[in-house]
Amino acid sequence: MMHKGDPAAADSAAYVAGLDGWQQRQVAALRAAVLEAAPLQEVIKWGHLVYLSNGPALLLRAEPRRVLFGLWRGQRMAALESRLKPGGQFEMATLTLFEDTPLERATVLALAREAVAMNAALGDPTAVLRKR
């Protein structure tokens, strides 16, 4: 299991391979669904998986006891997933997943598609900081 402060994975496959147990299975399943949902660029940024489409759209981050599924405009997506917790900049919201947290593949697909659609319609969510 990778920990905060460990060297960043060389690529997304290495990131997933560096995980163990349920977190590896969860991140692999989320990653597969996200990549199926829409054309996204997958990169390692800030030490975790980030998916770009006209700017950052979503992220997957494994931590010691949980997996985070974050969406840059997730605060606008409560109708798709009521457990999204607002926090951070850019209308960010995160779904915290534990080993026993249910999450339907269809929900992941819908969230990823909506994230891409919002970035297409509204632009890069981080552009507001660059304009200051």
HELIX and SHEET records of a PDB file:
HELIX    1   1 SER A   12  ALA A   17  1                                   6    
HELIX    2   2 GLY A   21  ALA A   37  1                                  17    
HELIX    3   3 GLY A   74  ARG A   76  5                                   3    
HELIX    4   4 ARG A  105  LEU A  122  1                                  18    
HELIX    5   5 ALA A  127  ARG A  130  1                                   4    
SHEET    1   A 6 GLN A  41  LYS A  45  0                                        
SHEET    2   A 6 HIS A  48  LEU A  52 -1                                        
SHEET    3   A 6 PRO A  56  GLU A  63 -1                                        
SHEET    4   A 6 ARG A  66  LEU A  71 -1                                        
SHEET    5   A 6 ALA A  93  LEU A  97 -1                                        
SHEET    6   A 6 LYS A  85  PRO A  86 -1                                        
END                                                                             
